């Protein structure tokens, strides 16, 4: 499934007119370098950048939600209202348009899990971050840890 920048702009404009009753006049583009977010709005350039992985991995409905979220930032910024995530006006517009506050994590970006086992009592541990096995010991019996 491939979509051009012109189709993306048309789709964004259609969503803007349907949910905000206003046209989308500025630029929208794919940015494959985005890693931890579905999209971002850059107020100084008035540009919306979207992560194409979300369209391909999670589908059009989830991607439409990301576009609506970024359009909330865009329209509030143009109107001179609070467009940040903490602003009351932003939260109200998210609710009014049915836009998601956060996007779902990508299936391809599963967090890595580090597994350790105690050499004495065989207690197993799972951690998101690596553990220095020379410095840390088992919490149960104070035995040495070994990476699984």
CORDACOR-V250936 format. One record per pair of residues at least 24 apart in sequence whose C-alpha atoms are under 7 Angstrom apart, sorted by the first residue. I is the first residue (numbers start at 1). J is the second residue. Records with the same first field share a line. If there is no record, write none. Layout:
BEGIN
I->J ; J
END
This chain:
BEGIN
5->29
12->67
16->71
19->97
38->66 ; 103
39->66 ; 70
40->70
41->70 ; 73 ; 74
54->106
65->99 ; 100
66->103
68->99
69->94 ; 99 ; 100
115->147 ; 148
116->145 ; 146 ; 147 ; 148
117->145 ; 146 ; 147 ; 148
118->143 ; 144 ; 145 ; 146
119->143 ; 144 ; 145 ; 146
END
